[in-house]
């Protein structure tokens, strides 16, 4: 991305529409390294996926502890000079089990300490309300002409 001033040439409601416009510019031989898609009016959305009790907390903790435990066990197993493959696999298995147990205990402990304040599972995402296609000022007129030839798509509006 250059330090030049950029100008918006089109605004779309979905990322797919903005991506289609940039793909059209690329198909026309436009220097797409001078283009950016910018999400505007970002909002945080937290989607609740269900209740989280002691069992769910223990399961989540076990899942997050198992992989690091297996990796650490595998690395220690590789240090064995006599039979590194068998040692690595065996220690990885022991590490997976140990990591899952420690992770489950830690998950239970953390759930207990929260005292019911957050007894639900969720995931967060950032969602823009619209996407602007912006280009360097020096080539903005050409980009506007090319995007206008694409025509406006449902839910999107080209700015000229």
Buried (B, 14 or more C-beta within 10 A) or exposed (E): EEEEEBBBBBBBBBBEBBBBBBEBBEEBEBBBEBBBBBBEEEEEEEEEEEEBEEEBBBBBBBBBBBBBBBBBBBEBBBEBEEEEEEBBBBBBBBBBBBBBBBBBBBBBEEBEEEEEEEBEBEEEEEEBEBBBBBBBEEBBEBBBEBBBEBEBBEEBEBBE
